[in-house]
Amino acid sequence: MYLAWILFVGLGIAAVARTSVPAQDRGVVAVTTLLGISGAMLAALAGRELGVYRWGASEGVIAAVLGAVALLAGYCWFAARPRLS
């Protein structure tokens, strides 16, 4: 059940990111969704493996939100940078 919450958080953050990013963004919906889920999973699993909290704790959901936001923000930052020719 906890894993389902993490996936739900990743999807929710991706949906919010998709609606708040301008339309000229080069990313597609699938990329944003995968980045949101990946960020949520990485943050939740990293915190668990580092011993910051136990599996199923509410801190894991908070970490999932922060991880998804961080990964999506990093993607937007790199996508917005001008390309070197």
NORHUDA-V355379 format. One line per field, one symbol per residue. ss: DSSP state (h for helix, s for strand, l for the rest). burial: # if it has 16 or more other ideal C-beta (glycine too) atoms within 10 Angstrom, else .. A space follows every 50 residues. Layout:
ss->???
burial->???
This chain:
ss->lhhhhhhhhhhhhhhhhhhhllllllllhhhhhhhhhhhhhhhhhhhhhl lllllllhhhhhhhhhhhhhhhhhhhhhhhlllll
burial->....##..##..##..##........#...###.###########.##.. .........##.#######.##..##.........
